């Protein structure tokens, strides 16, 4: 109990210090120590919104790998393919939202095909799943390179989400006494909002719906669930469809915030693996925490430790595994 009290007190003090750094006018000694306030706040927001994007990608991976224990290392390829499909549809129709919907449905269908053709035949054989999906990801990467070449694609930001928002955060005070407020891109804030909505929706789906209970029951005791009259194959195919669809959805969202190019599949697959390991297998809330930590580590590393920034991500993973091998929100 005393250890828990100390932990809660430490979190409260850390949150209070962070809020002071965001909303207070910085004294000169703090500016000399870590640089301009605008750089710090923008880096913080970039880390949070990047964490939201990582969560969108990793949430599908959490369902397939973390919850069902199926090793799908083609998840990054689904992200990249969803981005390409969404881009082509958006360019052809002029509707970003239609491209988003088509990407989700197309990759969801590919997830069902993958579950029926591959994972249903290799249930419980993680090594074969790993090798087969690595092969699929390599073939998919070469096919996408042949079709879309090595060009970097950038979505047009949809109307209504274009431009910047003035935040109630003072950057500096002018000599005239007038405050200068920080601006931040509207779209990146929208990405964070979508990630929050998806996270809440997934948690409610898994913990408050009958289908979610069937999914968790099927993972723990597949034979008993089948004996109760439930179509286990349909339930598992549904999980794969949702997980893969979220990867395609994230491909369009991430391609609009950043870009779509060869190599992004590997980047987001690795990010998903780290997020699920840090957060805990099968935990949506753990994936959210893991994504936030990894996003912040990447952005603060780039801003303040560019030479060693990449090390921060692995330090977080090593530290979590040393203290809680099951992950922050995982169970033994």
PLY file of the C-alpha trace (Angstrom):
ply
format ascii 1.0
element vertex 332
property float x
property float y
property float z
element edge 331
property int vertex1
property int vertex2
end_header
0.00 0.00 0.00
2.82 2.43 0.87
4.56 1.70 -2.43
1.35 2.38 -4.33
0.83 5.66 -2.47
4.36 6.79 -3.31
3.78 5.89 -6.98
0.52 7.85 -7.15
2.14 10.84 -5.42
5.04 10.75 -7.88
2.63 10.68 -10.86
0.65 13.63 -9.45
3.82 15.68 -8.90
5.08 14.85 -12.39
1.74 15.84 -13.93
1.72 19.12 -11.97
5.27 19.94 -13.12
4.35 19.16 -16.73
1.25 21.37 -16.59
3.33 24.21 -15.15
5.85 23.86 -17.98
3.05 23.96 -20.55
0.98 26.88 -19.27
3.44 29.03 -17.30
5.70 31.70 -18.75
9.19 30.20 -18.56
11.89 31.96 -16.54
15.23 32.66 -18.18
17.08 29.89 -16.32
14.69 27.25 -17.73
15.08 28.59 -21.28
18.87 28.47 -20.87
18.63 24.89 -19.61
16.38 23.23 -22.23
15.76 25.84 -24.93
12.65 27.68 -26.08
9.25 26.81 -24.69
7.78 26.58 -28.20
10.22 23.79 -29.09
9.37 21.87 -25.92
5.58 22.16 -26.32
5.66 21.30 -30.03
7.86 18.28 -29.30
5.47 17.19 -26.56
2.44 17.50 -28.85
4.29 15.76 -31.69
5.09 12.87 -29.34
1.49 12.58 -28.14
0.02 12.68 -31.65
2.65 10.25 -32.97
1.69 8.00 -30.07
-1.92 8.26 -31.26
-0.86 7.13 -34.74
1.20 4.27 -33.31
-1.81 3.22 -31.28
-4.02 3.10 -34.38
-1.53 0.73 -36.02
-0.77 -1.27 -32.87
-4.42 -1.64 -31.80
-5.03 -4.04 -34.67
-1.79 -5.84 -33.88
-2.90 -6.06 -30.25
-6.05 -7.93 -31.26
-4.26 -10.40 -33.52
-0.95 -10.94 -31.74
-1.59 -9.80 -28.19
-5.06 -11.25 -27.72
-5.21 -14.24 -30.09
-1.48 -15.10 -29.95
-1.24 -15.21 -33.75
2.10 -13.89 -35.01
1.22 -11.76 -38.02
4.45 -10.10 -39.17
2.68 -8.95 -42.34
0.83 -6.33 -40.28
3.17 -3.56 -41.45
2.52 -4.54 -45.07
-1.20 -4.14 -44.43
-0.55 -0.63 -43.13
1.43 0.33 -46.24
-1.01 -1.35 -48.66
-3.92 0.42 -46.97
-2.13 3.72 -47.46
-1.53 3.06 -51.16
-5.12 1.90 -51.78
-6.53 4.87 -49.89
-4.33 7.24 -51.89
-5.42 5.84 -55.24
-9.12 5.93 -54.31
-8.87 9.44 -52.85
-7.11 10.70 -55.98
-9.64 9.04 -58.30
-12.76 10.18 -56.43
-11.56 13.41 -54.83
-12.85 12.19 -51.47
-10.36 11.54 -48.67
-13.05 9.95 -46.50
-14.08 7.53 -49.27
-10.45 6.53 -49.66
-10.29 5.92 -45.91
-13.39 3.69 -45.99
-12.19 1.68 -48.99
-8.76 1.15 -47.43
-10.36 -0.14 -44.22
-12.67 -2.55 -46.08
-10.01 -3.78 -48.53
-7.45 -4.57 -45.85
-10.14 -6.08 -43.60
-10.98 -8.50 -46.42
-7.29 -9.33 -46.83
-7.15 -10.04 -43.09
-10.02 -12.52 -43.40
-8.25 -14.21 -46.32
-5.04 -14.43 -44.30
-6.83 -15.93 -41.32
-8.68 -18.54 -43.41
-5.75 -19.50 -45.64
-2.85 -19.30 -43.17
-3.63 -18.95 -39.49
-6.55 -21.37 -39.35
-4.20 -24.10 -40.57
-1.36 -23.13 -38.20
-3.21 -22.45 -34.97
-0.77 -22.65 -32.05
2.32 -23.03 -34.26
4.00 -19.64 -33.71
7.23 -20.50 -35.53
5.47 -21.43 -38.78
3.24 -18.35 -38.49
6.31 -16.16 -38.11
8.16 -17.62 -41.08
5.14 -17.62 -43.39
4.09 -14.05 -42.59
7.68 -12.81 -42.99
7.63 -14.36 -46.46
4.28 -12.73 -47.23
5.56 -9.34 -46.09
8.66 -9.63 -48.32
6.57 -10.59 -51.35
4.04 -7.84 -50.61
6.84 -5.25 -50.28
8.27 -6.22 -53.68
4.84 -6.16 -55.33
4.03 -2.74 -53.88
7.43 -1.46 -55.01
6.73 -2.74 -58.54
3.29 -1.09 -58.67
3.89 2.20 -56.84
7.69 2.41 -57.35
9.86 4.16 -54.77
7.94 7.43 -54.97
6.84 9.06 -51.72
3.10 9.79 -51.72
1.42 12.49 -49.67
-2.33 12.77 -49.12
-4.12 16.08 -49.35
-5.47 17.00 -45.93
-9.28 16.95 -45.99
-11.13 20.25 -45.80
-12.01 21.23 -42.27
-8.84 19.66 -40.91
-6.44 21.89 -42.79
-4.50 24.67 -41.11
-3.42 25.34 -37.55
-5.22 25.90 -34.26
-4.22 28.57 -31.77
-3.68 26.82 -28.44
-4.24 28.49 -25.06
-0.52 28.14 -24.39
1.70 31.23 -24.22
5.01 30.88 -26.03
6.61 34.20 -25.06
5.64 37.64 -23.87
6.58 40.46 -26.25
8.32 43.61 -25.03
4.98 45.35 -25.45
3.43 42.94 -22.97
1.34 41.11 -25.61
1.39 37.30 -25.33
2.29 35.10 -28.31
0.28 31.87 -28.40
1.46 28.56 -29.84
-0.17 27.21 -33.00
-0.46 23.52 -33.85
-1.75 21.64 -36.95
-5.44 20.80 -36.75
-5.00 17.45 -38.49
-2.54 16.08 -35.94
-4.95 16.94 -33.15
-7.67 15.14 -35.12
-5.42 12.04 -35.31
-5.16 12.07 -31.53
-8.94 12.42 -31.21
-9.51 9.48 -33.58
-7.04 7.35 -31.61
-8.92 8.10 -28.38
-12.26 7.20 -29.98
-10.86 3.96 -31.46
-9.28 3.01 -28.12
-12.51 3.54 -26.19
-14.49 1.71 -28.87
-12.16 -1.31 -28.81
-12.22 -1.48 -25.02
-16.01 -1.38 -24.96
-16.18 -3.94 -27.77
-13.92 -6.43 -25.98
-15.22 -5.92 -22.44
-18.86 -4.88 -22.75
-20.25 -6.79 -25.74
-21.25 -10.42 -26.19
-18.94 -10.84 -29.19
-16.02 -9.43 -27.21
-16.67 -11.94 -24.44
-16.77 -14.72 -27.06
-13.40 -13.58 -28.41
-11.77 -13.66 -24.98
-13.42 -16.98 -24.17
-12.26 -18.48 -27.48
-8.67 -17.47 -26.79
-8.71 -19.08 -23.35
-10.67 -22.24 -24.20
-11.47 -22.65 -27.87
-12.94 -26.15 -27.55
-15.36 -25.17 -24.79
-16.57 -22.16 -26.76
-17.17 -24.35 -29.82
-19.02 -26.89 -27.67
-21.41 -24.15 -26.54
-22.57 -23.69 -30.14
-20.51 -20.66 -31.11
-18.94 -20.55 -34.58
-15.33 -20.09 -33.46
-14.01 -19.72 -37.02
-16.38 -16.81 -37.64
-15.37 -15.11 -34.38
-11.66 -15.41 -35.13
-12.15 -14.23 -38.73
-14.00 -11.19 -37.36
-11.06 -10.36 -35.09
-8.65 -10.57 -38.01
-10.92 -8.38 -40.12
-11.01 -5.68 -37.43
-7.27 -5.89 -36.75
-6.30 -5.75 -40.42
-8.89 -3.05 -41.18
-7.42 -0.85 -38.46
-4.00 -1.24 -40.11
-5.43 -0.06 -43.44
-7.28 2.76 -41.67
-4.03 3.84 -40.01
-2.27 3.73 -43.38
-4.48 6.53 -44.71
-4.40 8.50 -41.46
-0.63 8.15 -41.14
-0.04 8.82 -44.82
-1.87 12.12 -44.45
0.02 13.14 -41.31
3.40 12.00 -42.64
3.78 10.16 -45.96
3.54 6.79 -47.68
6.77 5.28 -49.02
8.63 1.94 -49.17
10.04 1.04 -45.77
7.11 2.39 -43.79
5.81 -1.18 -43.41
8.92 -2.22 -41.45
8.87 0.95 -39.35
5.29 0.51 -38.20
5.61 -3.24 -37.71
8.55 -2.66 -35.34
6.65 0.14 -33.59
3.64 -2.16 -33.14
5.82 -4.92 -31.69
7.45 -2.55 -29.21
4.09 -1.01 -28.23
2.48 -4.40 -27.58
5.51 -5.67 -25.63
5.71 -2.53 -23.47
1.95 -2.23 -22.94
1.22 -5.91 -22.35
-0.20 -8.63 -24.59
-3.91 -8.32 -25.26
-4.39 -5.05 -23.36
-5.93 -2.13 -25.27
-5.16 0.28 -22.43
-1.61 -1.09 -22.28
-1.21 -0.50 -26.02
-2.32 3.11 -25.52
0.24 3.64 -22.74
2.98 1.92 -24.72
2.22 3.96 -27.85
2.31 7.19 -25.86
5.66 6.33 -24.26
7.24 5.31 -27.58
5.90 8.37 -29.40
7.22 10.74 -26.74
10.58 8.96 -26.61
11.03 9.23 -30.38
10.13 12.92 -30.60
12.10 14.08 -27.55
15.02 11.98 -28.72
14.98 13.67 -32.12
14.67 17.14 -30.58
17.13 16.91 -27.69
19.29 13.80 -28.29
19.43 13.37 -32.10
22.53 11.18 -31.96
21.20 8.78 -29.33
17.45 9.35 -29.71
16.77 5.87 -31.08
18.25 4.40 -27.88
15.42 5.87 -25.76
12.83 3.52 -27.27
14.87 0.44 -26.44
15.69 1.74 -22.96
11.97 1.99 -22.27
11.41 -1.55 -23.53
14.33 -2.97 -21.55
13.26 -1.10 -18.41
9.66 -2.33 -18.62
10.69 -5.92 -19.30
13.12 -5.83 -16.37
10.46 -4.61 -13.94
7.29 -6.15 -15.45
8.09 -8.88 -17.99
4.38 -9.15 -18.85
4.20 -5.47 -19.83
2.74 -2.44 -18.04
-0.88 -3.60 -18.22
-0.28 -7.25 -19.08
-1.18 -10.23 -16.93
0.90 -13.28 -16.20
0 1
1 2
2 3
3 4
4 5
5 6
6 7
7 8
8 9
9 10
10 11
11 12
12 13
13 14
14 15
15 16
16 17
17 18
18 19
19 20
20 21
21 22
22 23
23 24
24 25
25 26
26 27
27 28
28 29
29 30
30 31
31 32
32 33
33 34
34 35
35 36
36 37
37 38
38 39
39 40
40 41
41 42
42 43
43 44
44 45
45 46
46 47
47 48
48 49
49 50
50 51
51 52
52 53
53 54
54 55
55 56
56 57
57 58
58 59
59 60
60 61
61 62
62 63
63 64
64 65
65 66
66 67
67 68
68 69
69 70
70 71
71 72
72 73
73 74
74 75
75 76
76 77
77 78
78 79
79 80
80 81
81 82
82 83
83 84
84 85
85 86
86 87
87 88
88 89
89 90
90 91
91 92
92 93
93 94
94 95
95 96
96 97
97 98
98 99
99 100
100 101
101 102
102 103
103 104
104 105
105 106
106 107
107 108
108 109
109 110
110 111
111 112
112 113
113 114
114 115
115 116
116 117
117 118
118 119
119 120
120 121
121 122
122 123
123 124
124 125
125 126
126 127
127 128
128 129
129 130
130 131
131 132
132 133
133 134
134 135
135 136
136 137
137 138
138 139
139 140
140 141
141 142
142 143
143 144
144 145
145 146
146 147
147 148
148 149
149 150
150 151
151 152
152 153
153 154
154 155
155 156
156 157
157 158
158 159
159 160
160 161
161 162
162 163
163 164
164 165
165 166
166 167
167 168
168 169
169 170
170 171
171 172
172 173
173 174
174 175
175 176
176 177
177 178
178 179
179 180
180 181
181 182
182 183
183 184
184 185
185 186
186 187
187 188
188 189
189 190
190 191
191 192
192 193
193 194
194 195
195 196
196 197
197 198
198 199
199 200
200 201
201 202
202 203
203 204
204 205
205 206
206 207
207 208
208 209
209 210
210 211
211 212
212 213
213 214
214 215
215 216
216 217
217 218
218 219
219 220
220 221
221 222
222 223
223 224
224 225
225 226
226 227
227 228
228 229
229 230
230 231
231 232
232 233
233 234
234 235
235 236
236 237
237 238
238 239
239 240
240 241
241 242
242 243
243 244
244 245
245 246
246 247
247 248
248 249
249 250
250 251
251 252
252 253
253 254
254 255
255 256
256 257
257 258
258 259
259 260
260 261
261 262
262 263
263 264
264 265
265 266
266 267
267 268
268 269
269 270
270 271
271 272
272 273
273 274
274 275
275 276
276 277
277 278
278 279
279 280
280 281
281 282
282 283
283 284
284 285
285 286
286 287
287 288
288 289
289 290
290 291
291 292
292 293
293 294
294 295
295 296
296 297
297 298
298 299
299 300
300 301
301 302
302 303
303 304
304 305
305 306
306 307
307 308
308 309
309 310
310 311
311 312
312 313
313 314
314 315
315 316
316 317
317 318
318 319
319 320
320 321
321 322
322 323
323 324
324 325
325 326
326 327
327 328
328 329
329 330
330 331
